[in-house]
Amino acid sequence: MAKSQQTFSKKEKEKKRLKKRQDKQLKQEERKANSKGSELDDMIAYVDEYGNITDTPPDPLKKKKVNAKSIEISIPRREYEEVDPIRKGRIDFFDDTKGFGFIIELETQDKYFVHVNGLTEEVKENDKVSFELEQGLKGLNAVRVKKI
């Protein structure tokens, strides 16, 4: 007669699987029995005028009427101010041999690079100048630099 193919460890594993399945089914039935019936009203949350989440509905008397045409769905328009492109500053450093230097703007104290090609007349350190800005390779450069 042939010997059974099931070993002791196979039987134990099968028992554990069945036990887990039964436990899971019992827990599921228990949850169903204890649930109070999830109603829609229990699941709804409201946001008050301060942005806090509450379970009470908002007061209809505090409701504000909104004109749908006043809502803009785009980037808000920026109001442009007329900015004078000519700025005033002082030569902080200038190297004649290398042909570059730096200007400190008088109003904001920002430092801008200036090249000899951006000069309209010869300058030296501590001269007061007027200039315009242009985007260069590494940032803003002072161009059309004139002595005041």
C-alpha positions as CSV (number, residue, x, y, z in Angstrom):
1,M,0.0,0.0,0.0
2,A,1.2,3.5,-0.8
3,K,2.2,5.9,2.0
4,S,0.3,9.2,2.4
5,Q,1.9,12.2,0.7
6,Q,1.0,14.5,3.6
7,T,3.6,15.1,6.2
8,F,3.2,16.4,9.7
9,S,4.4,19.9,8.7
10,K,2.0,20.1,5.7
11,K,-0.9,19.3,8.0
12,E,0.1,21.9,10.5
13,K,0.4,24.6,7.8
14,E,-3.0,23.7,6.4
15,K,-4.5,23.9,9.9
16,K,-2.9,27.4,10.5
17,R,-4.3,28.6,7.1
18,L,-7.8,27.4,8.0
19,K,-7.6,29.0,11.4
20,K,-6.5,32.4,9.9
21,R,-9.4,32.3,7.4
22,Q,-11.9,31.6,10.2
23,D,-10.5,34.3,12.4
24,K,-10.7,36.8,9.5
25,Q,-14.3,35.8,8.8
26,L,-15.3,36.2,12.4
27,K,-13.7,39.6,12.6
28,Q,-15.5,40.7,9.5
29,E,-18.9,39.5,10.9
30,E,-18.2,41.2,14.2
31,R,-17.5,44.5,12.4
32,K,-20.7,44.3,10.4
33,A,-22.7,43.5,13.6
34,N,-21.2,46.4,15.6
35,S,-21.3,49.0,12.8
36,K,-23.9,51.6,13.4
37,G,-24.6,52.0,9.7
38,S,-22.5,54.7,8.1
39,E,-24.9,57.4,7.1
40,L,-24.0,60.2,4.7
41,D,-24.5,62.8,7.4
42,D,-21.9,61.1,9.6
43,M,-19.3,61.4,6.8
44,I,-19.8,65.0,5.8
45,A,-17.5,67.7,7.1
46,Y,-17.9,71.4,6.7
47,V,-15.4,74.3,6.6
48,D,-16.2,77.4,8.5
49,E,-15.3,81.0,7.5
50,Y,-11.9,80.7,9.2
51,G,-10.9,77.6,7.3
52,N,-11.4,75.1,10.2
53,I,-13.1,71.7,9.6
54,T,-16.3,71.3,11.7
55,D,-19.2,68.8,11.8
56,T,-21.9,71.5,12.0
57,P,-23.2,73.1,8.8
58,P,-22.6,76.8,8.2
59,D,-25.1,79.4,9.2
60,P,-27.2,80.4,6.1
61,L,-27.5,83.9,7.4
62,K,-23.8,84.5,7.2
63,K,-23.7,83.4,3.5
64,K,-22.3,85.9,1.1
65,K,-23.4,86.4,-2.4
66,V,-20.5,86.2,-4.9
67,N,-20.6,87.6,-8.4
68,A,-19.3,84.9,-10.7
69,K,-18.1,87.5,-13.3
70,S,-15.8,89.0,-10.7
71,I,-13.8,85.8,-10.3
72,E,-10.6,85.8,-12.4
73,I,-9.2,82.5,-13.5
74,S,-5.8,83.7,-14.6
75,I,-2.7,85.5,-13.4
76,P,-3.7,88.8,-11.8
77,R,-2.9,91.8,-13.9
78,R,0.1,93.7,-12.6
79,E,-0.1,97.4,-12.6
80,Y,3.1,98.8,-14.0
81,E,4.8,101.8,-12.5
82,E,6.8,104.0,-14.7
83,V,10.4,103.3,-13.6
84,D,13.1,105.6,-14.7
85,P,15.6,103.4,-16.5
86,I,18.5,105.8,-15.8
87,R,19.9,105.2,-12.4
88,K,22.5,107.0,-10.3
89,G,25.5,105.5,-8.6
90,R,29.2,105.8,-7.6
91,I,32.2,103.9,-9.1
92,D,33.3,101.6,-6.3
93,F,36.2,100.0,-8.1
94,F,37.6,100.3,-11.7
95,D,40.7,98.7,-13.1
96,D,41.9,100.5,-16.2
97,T,44.3,97.8,-17.2
98,K,41.7,95.0,-17.2
99,G,38.8,97.2,-18.4
100,F,36.1,96.5,-15.8
101,G,34.8,97.6,-12.5
102,F,31.8,97.9,-10.2
103,I,29.2,100.6,-9.6
104,I,27.2,100.9,-6.3
105,E,23.7,102.3,-6.9
106,L,23.0,105.3,-4.6
107,E,19.4,104.4,-3.7
108,T,19.5,100.6,-3.1
109,Q,23.3,100.1,-2.5
110,D,23.3,97.2,-5.1
111,K,26.5,96.5,-6.9
112,Y,26.6,96.2,-10.7
113,F,29.4,95.1,-13.0
114,V,30.6,97.6,-15.6
115,H,32.8,96.9,-18.6
116,V,34.9,99.4,-20.5
117,N,32.6,98.8,-23.5
118,G,29.7,100.1,-21.5
119,L,31.3,103.5,-20.8
120,T,30.6,106.6,-22.8
121,E,33.4,108.5,-21.2
122,E,36.4,107.8,-19.1
123,V,35.7,107.2,-15.3
124,K,37.8,106.6,-12.2
125,E,37.0,105.4,-8.6
126,N,34.5,107.5,-6.5
127,D,33.1,109.3,-9.6
128,K,29.3,109.8,-9.5
129,V,27.7,108.4,-12.6
130,S,24.4,107.7,-14.3
131,F,23.8,104.4,-16.0
132,E,21.3,101.9,-17.3
133,L,21.0,98.2,-16.7
134,E,21.1,95.3,-19.1
135,Q,21.0,91.5,-18.6
136,G,24.5,90.1,-19.1
137,L,25.8,86.5,-19.0
138,K,26.2,86.4,-15.2
139,G,23.6,89.0,-14.1
140,L,22.8,92.7,-14.6
141,N,25.5,94.9,-16.1
142,A,25.7,98.7,-16.1
143,V,25.8,100.2,-19.6
144,R,25.7,103.7,-21.1
145,V,27.7,105.0,-18.1
146,K,28.2,108.8,-18.0
147,K,29.7,111.1,-15.4
148,I,27.3,113.4,-13.5
